[in-house]
Amino acid sequence: MPEPAYLTAEGLARLKIELAELKSSARTDLAARLRSAIQMGDLSENADYHKAKEDQGFLEGRIQELEYLVRNAVIIEQGAKSDTVDIGAHITIQEDDYPAETYHMVGPKEADPRNGRISHESPIGRALVGHRVGDLVDVETPGGKTKFKILKIE
């Protein structure tokens, strides 16, 4: 059974746009580059041809990845109220005396910690899932062990 790809509705829309772009204009541009390189003659020493073939492999790999993600997408419900941390929740946490930080718990394909989006599969995400407001949660991070207090779940 394929792994579900947890995505927000916006994330899925972005992937669909990227997929459509790659399947149309990007493929067309790459085909033109290949035709041009082939017309140069001797393919064994044709750097343009080898680069275009390499780019084609990356393009087709990305298309396959995006098709898989779109096909197996599970939309994260926005605003689903819960008293425990789960994927889709906005969680406000605080470490020691540092300022509180709010994160949106998303799937790994949309994770962007610098922009407040953490994966439910990350060390912090895994540790927070299932906990409630007021809980102190021990988290093992690459930087060492730390504790977070859950201040709010939305």
C-alpha positions in Angstrom: 0.0 0.0 0.0 1.5 3.4 -1.0 2.5 5.9 1.7 0.1 8.8 2.1 1.4 12.2 1.2 0.0 14.6 3.8 -0.5 18.0 2.2 -2.4 21.2 2.8 -4.9 22.1 0.0 -2.5 24.9 -1.0 0.4 22.6 -1.1 -1.4 20.2 -3.3 -2.4 23.0 -5.6 1.2 24.1 -5.9 2.3 20.6 -6.8 -0.4 20.3 -9.5 0.8 23.6 -11.0 4.4 22.4 -11.0 3.4 19.1 -12.5 1.5 20.7 -15.3 4.4 23.1 -16.0 6.9 20.2 -16.1 4.7 18.1 -18.4 4.2 20.8 -20.9 6.7 23.7 -21.3 9.6 22.0 -19.5 9.3 18.8 -21.5 8.9 20.8 -24.8 12.0 23.0 -24.0 14.1 19.9 -23.2 13.0 18.1 -26.4 14.1 21.1 -28.4 17.5 21.1 -26.6 17.9 17.4 -27.3 17.0 17.8 -31.0 19.5 20.7 -31.3 22.3 18.7 -29.6 21.6 15.6 -31.8 21.9 17.7 -34.9 25.4 18.7 -33.9 26.6 15.2 -34.9 28.9 12.9 -32.9 27.0 12.2 -29.7 29.9 10.4 -27.9 31.7 13.7 -27.3 28.7 16.1 -27.4 28.5 17.8 -23.9 25.2 19.5 -24.8 23.6 16.2 -25.6 24.9 14.5 -22.4 23.7 17.5 -20.3 20.3 17.4 -22.0 20.0 13.7 -21.4 20.9 14.1 -17.7 18.4 17.0 -17.4 15.8 14.8 -19.0 16.4 12.1 -16.4 16.0 14.6 -13.6 12.8 16.1 -15.2 11.2 12.7 -15.6 12.1 11.7 -12.1 10.5 14.9 -10.7 7.4 14.3 -12.8 7.1 10.7 -11.4 7.6 12.0 -7.8 4.9 14.7 -8.3 2.4 12.3 -9.9 2.9 9.9 -6.9 2.4 12.8 -4.4 -0.8 14.0 -6.2 -2.1 10.5 -6.5 -1.5 9.6 -2.8 -2.3 13.1 -1.4 -4.2 13.1 1.9 -5.5 16.7 2.5 -4.7 18.1 6.0 -8.0 19.4 7.4 -7.7 23.1 8.3 -9.4 24.2 11.5 -10.1 20.6 12.7 -10.4 21.3 16.4 -8.7 18.9 18.8 -7.3 19.1 22.3 -4.2 17.2 21.3 -1.5 17.9 18.8 -1.9 16.3 15.4 -1.1 17.0 11.8 -2.8 20.2 10.6 -2.7 21.9 14.0 -1.2 25.2 14.8 0.9 24.7 17.9 2.4 27.4 20.1 5.3 26.1 22.1 7.9 27.6 24.4 11.4 26.4 25.3 12.6 27.6 28.7 12.6 31.4 28.8 12.8 31.9 25.1 9.9 33.6 23.3 7.0 31.4 22.3 6.9 30.2 18.7 3.9 29.0 16.7 4.2 26.2 14.1 1.8 24.6 11.7 2.2 20.8 11.7 2.4 19.6 8.1 3.6 16.6 6.1 7.3 16.3 5.3 6.9 17.6 1.7 5.7 21.0 3.0 8.0 21.3 6.0 9.8 24.6 6.3 10.8 25.3 9.9 12.1 28.8 9.2 8.6 29.7 8.0 6.8 28.1 10.8 5.9 24.7 9.2 7.2 21.6 10.9 6.7 18.0 9.8 4.9 15.5 12.0 7.8 13.2 11.2 10.5 15.6 12.5 12.0 15.0 15.9 9.9 17.9 17.4 6.8 17.0 15.5 7.0 13.3 16.6 7.5 14.4 20.2 4.6 16.8 20.2 1.9 14.6 18.5 -0.7 13.4 21.0 0.2 15.9 23.7 -2.2 18.6 25.2 -2.0 22.2 26.2 0.1 22.6 29.3 2.2 19.4 28.7 6.0 19.6 29.0 7.4 17.5 26.2 11.0 16.1 26.1 12.4 16.4 22.6 15.7 14.8 21.3 17.0 17.1 18.6 20.3 17.0 16.7 21.4 19.8 19.1 20.6 17.7 22.2 17.7 17.1 24.5 15.3 20.0 25.2 11.8 20.6 26.7 8.9 22.4 25.2 5.8 23.5 26.9 2.7 23.5 24.8 0.9 26.8 25.2 -1.8 26.6 22.6 -3.3 24.2 20.0 -5.5 25.7 17.2 
